[in-house]
Amino acid sequence: MHDKTLAELSAGLAAGEFSSVELTRHFLGRIERFDGQLNSFITVTAEPALAQALAADERRRRGEAGPLTGIPLAQKDIFCTDGVRTSCASKMLDNFIAPYDATVVAQCNAAGMVMLGKTNMDEFAMGSSNETSYFGPVKNPWDTVAVPGGSSGGSAAAVAARLTPAATGTDTGGSIRQPAALCGISGIKPTYGRVSRYGMIAFASSLDQAGPMARTAEDCALLLGAIAGFDPRDSTSVEREVPDYRAALGNDLKGLKIGLPKEYFGAGLDPAVAQAVEAAINEYRKLGAEVVEISLPNTGLAVPTYYVVAPAECSSNLSRMDGVRFGYRCDNPKDLEDLYKRSRGEGFGPEVKRRIMIGTYALSAGYYDAYYLKAQQMRQLISDDFRRAFETVDVIMGPTSPTVAFNAGEKTDDPVAMYLADVYTIAANLAGLPGMSIPAGFVGNRPVGLQLIGNYFDEARLLNVAHQYQLTTDWHQRAPQGFE
Amino acid sequence: MALERKDVENIAHLARLAISEADIPEYARNLSSILALVEQMSAVDTTGVHPMAHPLDATQRLREDVVTETDQREHFQAIAPAVEAGLYLVPKVIE
């Protein structure tokens, strides 16, 4: 059952081939059996999952099932789940039992989906290798000495190893796309504002966006349809109709104009990754697409810009973790300042502290113009690059990551080297554009991701462009060995 | 921009983060290298560029001024480190 895609499982449930309870037991059994090797889950919610599965089967008997009713999924541990620990992979929230559901979680529940558990991630979503988690690193199922990428590394590894048919992720600078690429699965970061941020623990509010991670573009389309939409409880949620993403998957690609930014194929890109990406582009030529070179001249400045905006916003968002109302509190504080400082100093890990300090510095008196204001101006220039590009092309393509998965420990001593792992993904967040990664080959036994960037609210087209490629290739069907 | 020990101590204080003495040199080194990365922005002249506040130029939505939240104090305080009589407890702030 675990080799079936979400779409196939949906059809199987509808045809009565198996029940949601059977499906849920099967995946819980796989988590039990294999996750010791991967550490992709922080919390497994076996009992509530079986109760949800029973309810889903009952709903189906009443004739009220939708396409996702009874389908198991995993939630990234950044989404608040009522009554279930929501740790954000931090010691700070190790004891935090969320008192409400995130909108994304509520929508999955409303669709009748079954939550298997909460997936591991980089602490507060800050990292590109899932090595900053308080609960230990996640291993890449394709090669367990390699990282799965981050920050949604647990979600990506769990989907790749078939421990769940799908998972949610969040993407602030590449945290859905980069782990999807490194683990050989599909994932889409929608347009900023497309999916509600309510109850999704904030990292950088002007960049954060949630999205689905699954094996195929079709599965992502199904799940995105369930979680997208306007939410009055998120002040930046966009009031705009959600199209039927699955219905848009049948369009052919004749005449599609694909832009290849020359800056995405320069120095720093591993030649073997470049080769796989070029082969994928050739496949698109065969499908009738027209490929042109474009330029996004400010590409090289996306990472520097991001490391002002993201830390500045994180230093503000994480100020709520103060040891007073929820979360970790230090022992025997001698006064209020000591309570704040030691609760935060002991509760946050080193990467989170670094980013809070960078943000605090950038926002401190006298530096605002030089850092945050300058970065917001750079964002405008980066967005203008994309705006110009989309005047002539429909989709932008390139590598998701400059290399395949690197080894654990390889970049942990050098934060800047780690940051550059996101060199191709960050610009889409700065501009608020949707981006996707799909499997497009291997270097050795490690997967390569192809990145697709679309215009605002063009998720339906991105998903179809990805789906058409998956109809003629089988990279997305490959499974890592040892998890049969 | 290279940060000194006293800069790191000041930033940690502003951020209300206790960091250990022994870790200060490493923070100084790492934060300085991150700031060096960020400095690359200064190569671009942004005179007259309008700072981007929102990718879709959205403005703040307003709603009717009516009560929408119910009182869930006990529910929310159940996860607090220390409460008494419906209040959050912290060390004494006034002697």
Interface residues (C-beta under 8 A of the other chain):
Chain A: N95 F96 I97 P99 Y192 G193 S206 P232 S235 T236 V238 N298 G300 L301 V303 P304 T305 Y307 V308 S315 S319 D322 G323 V324 R325 F326 G327 R329 P333 K334 D335 L336 E337 D338 L339 Y340 K341 R342 R344 G345 E346 F348 P350 K353 R354 I356 M357 I358 T360 Y361 A362 S364 Y371 L373 K374 A375 Q376 Q377 M378 R379 Q380 L381 S383 D414 P415 V416 Y419 A431 G432 L433 Y456
Chain B: V8 I11 A12 L14 A15 R16 L17 A18 I19 D23 Y27 N30 L31 S33 I34 L35 A36 L37 V38 E39 Q40 M41 S42 A43 V44 T46 V49 H50 P51 M52 A53 H54 P55 L56 A58 Q60 R61 R63 Q72 H75 F76 A78 I79 A80 P81 A82 Y88 V90 P91 K92 V93
